[in-house]
Amino acid sequence: MAEIVYILTNEAMTGLVKIGKTTSDLASRIQQLFTTGVPLPFSLFYACEVKDAKFVEDALHEAFDDHRVSKRREFFRIAPERVKAALSIGALKDVSLTDNEVFETPEDKEDVEVAKRRSRFRLSMIAILPGTTLQLAKDTSVTCVTHDDINKVMFKGQVCSLSDAANQAFHDLGIVWPSISGPWEWSYQGKRLDEIRREIEEAD
């Protein structure tokens, strides 16, 4: 029986991630969490098989305890990329699912997509103006310049999205990730753009 640790996000719970484990069918487990008290279905950010799910889950909970919303809940106010980076260390096999496998109905999927479009990151959210230089968090010698106040940047002479620029930068560094979040990978004045956004949201 596979032991799986997963990272979930929910568009109705901005800035929070759920870290959990299961030894049953992953899609069914995620669908079970969509109860009458939860406005939107959960989205799977990452999941992997591990040798000992309880040990890994407990270790992650301990590592990110200062980001925990409630001692009695598995929710953390933290970027999911940080949790994925830690979880990847003990991963035996990536078992992440497609959206079609996670959502029980097409309507559930559409509700989440609509919510994502409404909350999608924009540079204007954090008062970053066109012409601002950003650094790659992993290698600050790599830079791009913002092209607009939405999510376009100038990178290596081409206008592209934050995520596309980060993906190309990672490729140049010899790093391959299946998915890359631009707001997490690019930084401004020493802080990741996603972290700046979260600080602003928490202050409101």
C-alpha positions as CSV (number, residue, x, y, z in Angstrom):
1,M,0.0,0.0,0.0
2,A,1.5,3.3,-1.1
3,E,2.2,5.9,1.6
4,I,1.6,9.4,0.2
5,V,2.2,12.9,1.6
6,Y,0.4,15.7,-0.2
7,I,0.3,19.5,-0.4
8,L,-3.1,21.1,-1.1
9,T,-4.1,24.7,-1.8
10,N,-7.6,26.2,-1.9
11,E,-8.6,29.4,-3.7
12,A,-11.1,30.2,-0.9
13,M,-8.2,30.1,1.7
14,T,-5.7,32.6,0.2
15,G,-2.1,32.0,1.4
16,L,-2.8,28.7,3.2
17,V,-1.6,25.2,2.4
18,K,-2.7,21.9,3.8
19,I,-0.1,19.2,4.5
20,G,-1.5,15.8,4.9
21,K,-1.0,12.1,4.3
22,T,-3.0,9.1,3.0
23,T,-2.6,5.4,2.2
24,S,-5.8,5.3,0.2
25,D,-6.7,6.6,-3.3
26,L,-5.3,10.2,-3.5
27,A,-8.1,11.7,-5.7
28,S,-10.8,10.2,-3.4
29,R,-9.0,11.7,-0.3
30,I,-8.9,15.1,-1.8
31,Q,-12.5,14.9,-2.8
32,Q,-13.5,13.8,0.7
33,L,-12.0,17.1,2.1
34,F,-14.5,19.1,0.0
35,T,-17.2,19.2,2.7
36,T,-20.2,21.5,3.2
37,G,-18.0,23.8,5.3
38,V,-15.5,24.4,2.5
39,P,-16.5,26.9,-0.2
40,L,-14.3,25.5,-3.0
41,P,-12.7,22.2,-3.7
42,F,-9.0,21.7,-2.8
43,S,-6.4,21.8,-5.6
44,L,-3.4,19.4,-5.5
45,F,-0.1,21.3,-5.6
46,Y,2.2,18.3,-5.1
47,A,2.1,14.7,-3.9
48,C,4.7,12.0,-3.6
49,E,5.1,8.5,-2.3
50,V,7.4,8.3,0.8
51,K,8.8,5.5,2.9
52,D,7.0,6.5,6.1
53,A,4.1,9.0,5.5
54,K,3.5,9.6,9.2
55,F,7.2,10.4,9.9
56,V,7.5,12.7,6.9
57,E,4.2,14.5,7.7
58,D,5.2,15.0,11.3
59,A,8.6,16.3,10.2
60,L,7.0,18.8,7.9
61,H,4.5,19.9,10.5
62,E,7.4,20.4,13.0
63,A,9.6,22.2,10.4
64,F,6.8,24.7,9.6
65,D,5.2,24.9,13.0
66,D,5.8,28.7,13.2
67,H,3.6,29.1,10.1
68,R,0.8,26.9,11.5
69,V,-2.6,28.6,11.7
70,S,-4.0,26.4,14.4
71,K,-2.3,23.7,16.5
72,R,-5.2,21.4,15.9
73,R,-5.3,21.8,12.1
74,E,-3.0,20.9,9.2
75,F,-3.1,24.4,7.6
76,F,0.0,26.6,7.2
77,R,0.4,30.2,6.0
78,I,3.3,29.5,3.8
79,A,4.2,29.4,0.1
80,P,3.5,25.8,-1.2
81,E,6.8,25.9,-3.1
82,R,8.7,25.9,0.2
83,V,6.8,22.9,1.5
84,K,7.4,21.1,-1.9
85,A,11.1,21.8,-1.7
86,A,11.3,20.2,1.7
87,L,9.0,17.2,0.8
88,S,11.0,16.5,-2.3
89,I,14.0,15.5,-0.2
90,G,12.2,12.3,0.9
91,A,10.2,11.7,-2.2
92,L,10.3,8.2,-3.7
93,K,7.9,8.9,-6.6
94,D,5.9,11.9,-7.8
95,V,2.3,10.9,-7.8
96,S,0.7,14.3,-8.5
97,L,-2.6,14.1,-10.4
98,T,-4.1,16.1,-13.2
99,D,-7.0,18.4,-12.5
100,N,-9.4,16.0,-14.2
101,E,-8.5,13.4,-11.7
102,V,-8.7,15.7,-8.6
103,F,-12.0,17.4,-9.2
104,E,-15.2,15.3,-8.8
105,T,-17.2,17.2,-11.4
106,P,-16.4,19.6,-14.3
107,E,-18.4,22.3,-12.4
108,D,-16.0,21.9,-9.4
109,K,-13.0,22.4,-11.7
110,E,-14.6,25.5,-13.3
111,D,-15.4,27.1,-9.9
112,V,-11.7,26.8,-9.0
113,E,-10.5,28.1,-12.3
114,V,-12.8,31.2,-12.0
115,A,-11.4,31.8,-8.5
116,K,-7.8,31.5,-9.7
117,R,-8.4,34.1,-12.5
118,R,-9.8,36.5,-9.9
119,S,-6.9,36.1,-7.5
120,R,-4.1,35.7,-10.1
121,F,-0.9,37.5,-9.2
122,R,-0.3,41.0,-10.7
123,L,2.8,43.2,-10.2
124,S,0.4,46.0,-9.4
125,M,-0.6,44.1,-6.2
126,I,2.8,44.8,-4.7
127,A,3.3,48.2,-6.3
128,I,6.0,47.1,-8.7
129,L,6.2,49.5,-11.6
130,P,7.3,48.9,-15.2
131,G,11.1,49.2,-15.5
132,T,11.9,47.6,-12.2
133,T,14.7,45.1,-12.0
134,L,14.0,41.8,-10.4
135,Q,16.5,39.1,-9.4
136,L,16.2,35.3,-9.6
137,A,15.9,34.2,-6.0
138,K,18.1,31.1,-6.7
139,D,20.8,33.2,-8.4
140,T,20.6,36.9,-7.9
141,S,23.1,37.6,-10.7
142,V,20.2,36.6,-13.1
143,T,17.8,39.5,-13.6
144,C,14.8,40.6,-15.6
145,V,13.0,44.0,-16.0
146,T,9.3,44.4,-15.5
147,H,7.5,45.3,-18.8
148,D,4.1,46.2,-17.4
149,D,2.3,46.2,-14.0
150,I,0.6,42.8,-14.6
151,N,3.0,39.9,-15.0
152,K,5.2,40.6,-18.1
153,V,8.9,41.1,-18.0
154,M,11.8,41.6,-20.4
155,F,14.2,38.7,-20.2
156,K,17.1,38.1,-22.6
157,G,15.6,40.6,-25.0
158,Q,12.2,39.0,-25.1
159,V,8.9,40.0,-23.4
160,C,7.4,37.0,-21.5
161,S,5.6,36.1,-18.3
162,L,7.2,35.9,-14.9
163,S,6.9,32.1,-15.0
164,D,8.2,31.7,-18.5
165,A,11.2,33.9,-17.7
166,A,11.9,31.8,-14.5
167,N,11.6,28.6,-16.5
168,Q,14.1,29.8,-19.1
169,A,16.4,31.0,-16.4
170,F,16.3,27.7,-14.6
171,H,16.9,25.9,-17.9
172,D,20.0,28.0,-18.4
173,L,21.2,27.0,-15.0
174,G,20.7,23.3,-15.8
175,I,17.7,23.0,-13.5
176,V,14.5,21.3,-14.7
177,W,11.2,21.6,-12.7
178,P,7.9,20.3,-14.0
179,S,6.2,23.5,-13.0
180,I,7.6,26.9,-11.9
181,S,5.8,29.8,-10.2
182,G,7.2,33.1,-11.4
183,P,6.1,35.2,-8.4
184,W,8.0,32.7,-6.2
185,E,11.2,32.5,-8.2
186,W,11.7,36.2,-8.8
187,S,12.6,38.6,-6.0
188,Y,12.7,42.3,-5.3
189,Q,15.1,43.9,-2.8
190,G,15.8,40.5,-1.3
191,K,12.2,39.2,-1.0
192,R,10.4,36.9,-3.3
193,L,7.4,38.6,-5.0
194,D,5.0,36.0,-3.6
195,E,6.3,36.7,0.0
196,I,5.8,40.5,-0.6
197,R,2.2,39.8,-1.7
198,R,1.5,37.6,1.4
199,E,2.9,40.2,3.7
200,I,0.6,42.8,2.2
201,E,-2.4,40.5,2.4
202,E,-1.7,39.7,6.0
203,A,-1.4,43.3,6.9
204,D,-4.8,44.2,5.5
